[in-house]
């Protein structure tokens, strides 16, 4: 459970923004969207490899 302490006199929008940021980091929405439909293991592996290639190309450009 996510707990956000709200300080005395703190703006509610700021507390809500902190809550949303913390909730986003947990990855709940991403997991729910991923579970909505079945993806084959081969497609998952292909996505992982594609992401690795992309990150590696970014690192090469940086060097």
Residue pairs with C-beta under 8 A, 6 or more apart in sequence:
2 19
2 22
2 23
2 26
4 15
4 18
4 19
4 22
6 12
6 15
23 29
